[in-house]
Amino acid sequence: MKCQDVKKMLSAYSDGESPAEKKTLIELHVRACESCQKVIEENRVLWDLLGVLPAAKTTPFFYARLQSKIREEERARRIPWTERLLIPASALAIAVLGFWLGTIAGGNGDTPTQQTAAQNSVASTSYLDTFNSVPSASFGDVYFAMAGQE
């Protein structure tokens, strides 16, 4: 086992809370590792010092009041549901408004190139009508002959 992994488990090991299979792996590692031996010794000294201190005297409802204060702190940290929905709702409203304004500003969705192409098609056919009565051997006559119009 690596030192980092063992050091994470040393507190539980010192308290006798490690499972049997982990306990043997920790003991094998600790025999060979001075750093981990030092941590175990520091834990033992700390627990010995804490054992000398007198037990704290509490009032009968101390734990009930403690739990109540913890719940109050948790409630104070929670964000109300109205605030949690405010940001996504605002983003959705902005997106819908942008889409709507884009539709209005864009007209019916035709692009200028589509309109220009349609106008050019109409203009070119009306322009060709001027060549209906063309003299023979003129450019118009040659054009219609090549286009297969006449």
One Martini backbone bead per residue (centre of mass of N, CA, C, O) as a GRO file, in nm:
protein
  150
    1MET     BB    1   0.101   0.033   0.015
    2LYS     BB    2   0.046   0.358   0.029
    3CYS     BB    3   0.092   0.621   0.230
    4GLN     BB    4  -0.159   0.786   0.162
    5ASP     BB    5  -0.363   0.557   0.212
    6VAL     BB    6  -0.284   0.495   0.506
    7LYS     BB    7  -0.320   0.781   0.634
    8LYS     BB    8  -0.633   0.777   0.593
    9MET     BB    9  -0.656   0.506   0.801
   10LEU     BB   10  -0.518   0.566   1.086
   11SER     BB   11  -0.747   0.665   1.264
   12ALA     BB   12  -0.918   0.407   1.253
   13TYR     BB   13  -0.692   0.224   1.354
   14SER     BB   14  -0.646   0.365   1.633
   15ASP     BB   15  -0.965   0.310   1.710
   16GLY     BB   16  -1.047   0.013   1.597
   17GLU     BB   17  -1.218   0.046   1.293
   18SER     BB   18  -1.083  -0.158   1.125
   19PRO     BB   19  -1.078  -0.390   0.915
   20ALA     BB   20  -0.908  -0.681   0.903
   21GLU     BB   21  -0.781  -0.656   0.613
   22LYS     BB   22  -0.672  -0.364   0.662
   23LYS     BB   23  -0.511  -0.405   0.921
   24THR     BB   24  -0.287  -0.587   0.801
   25LEU     BB   25  -0.189  -0.385   0.584
   26ILE     BB   26  -0.115  -0.159   0.778
   27GLU     BB   27   0.086  -0.316   0.957
   28LEU     BB   28   0.286  -0.380   0.730
   29HIS     BB   29   0.348  -0.085   0.658
   30VAL     BB   30   0.431   0.031   0.941
   31ARG     BB   31   0.688  -0.145   0.985
   32ALA     BB   32   0.834   0.011   0.720
   33CYS     BB   33   0.715   0.305   0.819
   34GLU     BB   34   0.805   0.593   0.981
   35SER     BB   35   0.585   0.798   0.916
   36CYS     BB   36   0.344   0.625   1.018
   37GLN     BB   37   0.449   0.580   1.303
   38LYS     BB   38   0.437   0.880   1.381
   39VAL     BB   39   0.132   0.918   1.346
   40ILE     BB   40   0.046   0.710   1.556
   41GLU     BB   41   0.189   0.845   1.795
   42GLU     BB   42   0.039   1.116   1.778
   43ASN     BB   43  -0.241   0.996   1.828
   44ARG     BB   44  -0.183   0.878   2.108
   45VAL     BB   45  -0.109   1.143   2.247
   46LEU     BB   46  -0.373   1.288   2.193
   47TRP     BB   47  -0.560   1.085   2.342
   48ASP     BB   48  -0.423   1.110   2.614
   49LEU     BB   49  -0.482   1.413   2.653
   50LEU     BB   50  -0.794   1.388   2.624
   51GLY     BB   51  -0.829   1.186   2.869
   52VAL     BB   52  -0.758   1.403   3.096
   53LEU     BB   53  -0.995   1.545   3.039
   54PRO     BB   54  -1.283   1.656   3.125
   55ALA     BB   55  -1.598   1.621   3.100
   56ALA     BB   56  -1.852   1.766   2.957
   57LYS     BB   57  -2.110   1.969   3.061
   58THR     BB   58  -2.457   1.927   3.007
   59THR     BB   59  -2.754   1.994   2.922
   60PRO     BB   60  -3.043   1.828   2.859
   61PHE     BB   61  -3.091   2.013   2.564
   62PHE     BB   62  -2.833   2.037   2.390
   63TYR     BB   63  -2.876   1.848   2.137
   64ALA     BB   64  -3.140   1.976   2.044
   65ARG     BB   65  -3.025   2.262   1.999
   66LEU     BB   66  -2.803   2.184   1.805
   67GLN     BB   67  -2.985   2.066   1.584
   68SER     BB   68  -3.149   2.324   1.540
   69LYS     BB   69  -2.909   2.504   1.448
   70ILE     BB   70  -2.826   2.334   1.209
   71ARG     BB   71  -3.095   2.361   1.052
   72GLU     BB   72  -3.089   2.670   1.030
   73GLU     BB   73  -2.827   2.685   0.864
   74GLU     BB   74  -2.929   2.517   0.626
   75ARG     BB   75  -3.166   2.707   0.552
   76ALA     BB   76  -2.989   2.965   0.505
   77ARG     BB   77  -2.825   2.831   0.256
   78ARG     BB   78  -3.062   2.808   0.099
   79ILE     BB   79  -3.220   2.840  -0.204
   80PRO     BB   80  -3.478   2.958  -0.325
   81TRP     BB   81  -3.686   2.859  -0.578
   82THR     BB   82  -3.716   3.139  -0.709
   83GLU     BB   83  -3.406   3.184  -0.754
   84ARG     BB   84  -3.349   2.921  -0.917
   85LEU     BB   85  -3.558   3.012  -1.158
   86LEU     BB   86  -3.473   3.296  -1.257
   87ILE     BB   87  -3.240   3.242  -1.455
   88PRO     BB   88  -3.372   3.042  -1.659
   89ALA     BB   89  -3.617   3.223  -1.721
   90SER     BB   90  -3.458   3.462  -1.832
   91ALA     BB   91  -3.316   3.311  -2.061
   92LEU     BB   92  -3.574   3.224  -2.207
   93ALA     BB   93  -3.694   3.507  -2.254
   94ILE     BB   94  -3.457   3.614  -2.424
   95ALA     BB   95  -3.474   3.402  -2.648
   96VAL     BB   96  -3.765   3.457  -2.737
   97LEU     BB   97  -3.730   3.757  -2.794
   98GLY     BB   98  -3.506   3.724  -3.008
   99PHE     BB   99  -3.669   3.553  -3.204
  100TRP     BB  100  -3.903   3.749  -3.245
  101LEU     BB  101  -3.734   3.993  -3.342
  102GLY     BB  102  -3.604   3.843  -3.581
  103THR     BB  103  -3.868   3.791  -3.732
  104ILE     BB  104  -3.955   4.083  -3.766
  105ALA     BB  105  -3.690   4.197  -3.898
  106GLY     BB  106  -3.683   3.964  -4.135
  107GLY     BB  107  -3.965   3.905  -4.202
  108ASN     BB  108  -4.038   3.621  -4.413
  109GLY     BB  109  -3.723   3.503  -4.472
  110ASP     BB  110  -3.619   3.641  -4.706
  111THR     BB  111  -3.357   3.686  -4.901
  112PRO     BB  112  -3.203   3.902  -5.106
  113THR     BB  113  -3.111   3.682  -5.313
  114GLN     BB  114  -3.393   3.570  -5.371
  115GLN     BB  115  -3.519   3.830  -5.474
  116THR     BB  116  -3.313   3.889  -5.697
  117ALA     BB  117  -3.355   3.630  -5.860
  118ALA     BB  118  -3.653   3.677  -5.920
  119GLN     BB  119  -3.619   3.952  -6.059
  120ASN     BB  120  -3.419   3.857  -6.281
  121SER     BB  121  -3.609   3.658  -6.418
  122VAL     BB  122  -3.822   3.864  -6.505
  123ALA     BB  123  -3.632   4.061  -6.657
  124SER     BB  124  -3.519   3.859  -6.871
  125THR     BB  125  -3.791   3.793  -7.013
  126SER     BB  126  -3.866   4.089  -7.089
  127TYR     BB  127  -3.609   4.142  -7.254
  128LEU     BB  128  -3.659   3.921  -7.477
  129ASP     BB  129  -3.911   4.058  -7.615
  130THR     BB  130  -3.744   4.268  -7.785
  131PHE     BB  131  -3.644   4.018  -7.993
  132ASN     BB  132  -3.883   3.929  -8.179
  133SER     BB  133  -3.808   4.166  -8.394
  134VAL     BB  134  -3.555   4.060  -8.577
  135PRO     BB  135  -3.315   4.088  -8.775
  136SER     BB  136  -3.139   3.946  -8.996
  137ALA     BB  137  -2.812   3.896  -8.893
  138SER     BB  138  -2.828   3.955  -8.600
  139PHE     BB  139  -2.768   3.924  -8.277
  140GLY     BB  140  -3.051   3.821  -8.206
  141ASP     BB  141  -3.064   3.596  -8.419
  142VAL     BB  142  -2.814   3.444  -8.313
  143TYR     BB  143  -2.913   3.397  -8.027
  144PHE     BB  144  -3.176   3.239  -8.098
  145ALA     BB  145  -3.030   3.017  -8.252
  146MET     BB  146  -2.855   2.917  -8.008
  147ALA     BB  147  -3.110   2.885  -7.803
  148GLY     BB  148  -3.369   2.776  -7.963
  149GLN     BB  149  -3.621   2.997  -8.014
  150GLU     BB  150  -3.684   3.007  -8.348
   0.00000   0.00000   0.00000
